[in-house]
Amino acid sequence: MTPLTVALWVYTVVLVGTVLAVSFVDAPYGRHDRQGWGPRMGVRVGWWLMESPSVVIPAMALLVLPLGAVAQSLLAIWLLHYGYRGVIYPALTRSSGRTMPLLVPLLGFSFNVLNAGTNVAWIVAAFGTSEGPWPGLFGVGLAVYAVGFVAHVRSDAILRGLRSEGGGYRIPHGFLFRWVSCPNYLGEMVQWWGWALLSASPAGVLFALYTMANLGPRALAHHRWYRETFDDYPAQRRALLPGLL
């Protein structure tokens, strides 16, 4: 087997392990943070550490490798998300004095090395110096990716606005929060299915499945938390899918 094939199999094992883990444990950060998970570090630095491989690996590929227009464009699309999620989002988030268990960014860093490395390796192997043609579903995937990205970023902005007002957690309203509790997570799921389509990549499919396995249970936990915390939480609102889930 080639190194890329091995990486895809390792990724599959990690995906199955994640499904099993999140079925029993809510990741201890954000509103689900709790003591008993070992040493701690600052939230902002922890986010930068956790997401850094997803910025550095594709950026180095763009800078060092002789890539054609297709591969360059795909990596730029990847970096659109992680430039936001890995650099801008932690910088904007109100995190003074807040900490998280060191275990969270260390596990996230390890996963992102695997995830970014596998996706970048696929792009380089599949498209290399090609100037075209584009993957068959590139246009559809790009549209799906864009819709998910906008939903994700806009929802983050609404949540960030609530935090900037102080006074602890509050019920978010407006935009997609009218129908679901976690449109930021829904946006990310949509976005990475768009990536899987536009990159025509098995690594992309694994990432989309991983995103669902990781964020789906967390969205359900958020939804339960909202309902338990706020007596006036909108009864019609669902966790992820309007009217369904």
N, C-alpha and C positions, 0 to 999 in steps of 0.2 A: 504493500500500500504506500501511496505517496504521503508526505507529511501533511498535505492539505486534507486528504481522506482521513488520516488519523485524527486531525483536529476536529473534523466534522463528527466523528464517532465520539470523541471526548465531549464535544458540545452536546450531543444527544444524551449522554450519561448525566451531564450537569443539568440538562433540562428536566429529566426524569427525577433527579434528586431534588431539584427546586420544587417541583409539583408536590413531592412527598413532604418536604420541609414546611412549606407555607400552608399545608393542610392542617398543621398542628400548632404553628408558632407565628405570631404577628411580629414582623421585624421591629426591633426595639429602637425606633427613631421617630421624630416628629411627635404627634399626639399619642403615639403608642410607646413612647420612650419609658423606660423603667430601669431601676437599679438592678444589680446582680449580673451584669454582663461584662465585668472586668474594667480595665482602665478606660479613661474617656479622653476625648479631645474636642477642640472647638468645632462647631458645626460647619462654619464656612471653609476652614482648612480641610476638614474631613471630606466635604463635597468636592473640593478641588482635587484632593488626592484620589478620591474614588473614580472620578471621571477622567482624570488626566490621560490614561492610555488611549481613550477614544478620541482625544485630540492629537496627541503626539504621534501615534502610529500612522494614521492617514496623512498627517502633515509631513512627516518624514518621507513617506512614499511619494508624495507630490514633489518634494524638494529634491530627492535623491535619484528616483528612478526615471528612466526615459519613457514616459507614458504618453499615449495618444489622447486625442480629444475625448473619446468615450470614457476611458478610465479616469481622466482628470475631472470630467464633469460629474461622474458618479461620486468620486471622493469629495468633491466640493459640496455636493448635495448632502452627503453624510456630515460634513463639517458644519453645514448650516445649523443642523440640530445641536451638535456638540459644542459649537462655538457659543450657542445660547445656553445649553444645559450644563456644560462643563466649566464655562468661564463667566458669562453674564449673570445667569440665575443665582449662583452663590454670592456674587458681588452685590446683587440687589436685595437679597433676602435679609430681613431683619434678624440678626443672629447674635447680637452683643450679649455675652455671658452665657450663651446656650452651648451645651455640649452633647455629644453622642458617644456611645460605646465605640472604642477604637476598632472593635471587631467588625462593625458595619462597613467603614471605608476600606478596611483590609480585604474583606470578602468582595466588596464591589470592585476594588482595584483588580483583584485576581480574575473576576469574571470579565471585566472590560478588556484585559489583556487578551483573553481567549476570544471574546466576541469581536473586538476591533481587528485583532490579528487574523482571524478566520475570514471575516468579511473583506478586509483589504487584500488578503492573499487570493481570495476568489476573484476579485475585480482585476487584479494584476494578471492572474493566470488566464482568465477568460477573455480579457480585452487588450491587455498589454499596450502596444503602440498603435492599436487600431484607431483610425479616424472615422470608422463607420463600418457597417450599418449599426444603428442603435438597437438595443434589445427590443424584441417584438412588442412588448407591452409597456415600453418606456413611457409613452405619453399618458396612458391610463394610470400607471403607477405614480408618475410625477404629480398628476392631479390629486390622487388619493393622499399622497404624501403631503402636499400643500394644504389640503383640507385639515388633516390631522395636526399638522404643525401650527396652523392658525388657532385651532381649537385649544391646543395645549398651551400655547403662549398666552392667549387671551384669558384663559381660565386661571393660569398662574398669576396674571396681573390682578385679577379680581381678588384672589386670596391674599396676595401681597398687600393690596390696598387695605384689607381688613386688619392685617397685622400691624401696618404702619400707624393705624389709629390707636393702637394699644388696647388694654383692657382684656386681653386673653382671646380665646377663640369665639367666633360669632358665626351665625348662619349666613352663608354667601347667597346672594341673589343676583338675578340678571343673567343674560347670555344663556349658555346651556345649563347653568345651575337651575333654571326654571324647571327642567325635567329630570336631571340626574345629580347625584351628590358629588361625583368625581369626574367631571368632563375633562379635567387635565389628564387623567389616566386613560380615559376613552380616546382622547386625541392622540396620545402616544401609541396606543394599540393600532389605531387607524393608520397613523404615520408609518409604522414599521411594516404593516402589510403593504402599504404603498411602496416602501423600499424593496420589499421582496419581489414585487411585480416589476418595478423599473430596473432592478439590477439582474433579474432573471437568475436568482442565486439561491442554492440550497442553504447557504449560510444565512441569507436573508430570511428564508422561511423559518429556520431554527430561531432566529432572533425574534421574529414576530410571535412565534409560539411561546418563547421564553417570556416576552413582555406580557402576554396574556396570563401565563402561569404565575408571574411575579406580581403584577399589578391588579389582576382580577380579584384574588382573595383580599388584597389590601383595600381595594375599593369597597368590598363588602364589609370589612372591618370598620372602615371610615363611616359607612352608612349606619351601621349598628351604633357606633359611638355617637353620631349626631342624634339619632333617635333617643338614645338613653340620656343624653346630656341636655337636650332642649325639648321641653314639653310642647312647644309650638312649632316644632319642625314640620315642614309641609308634608302632609300625609300622602300626596300623590307622587312625590318625588321618589325615584328609584336610585339604585346604586350606580348603574352603568348604562343600561338600555332603557329608554323611555317606555313606560307601561309594561315592562317585562321583568327586568332583573335589577 
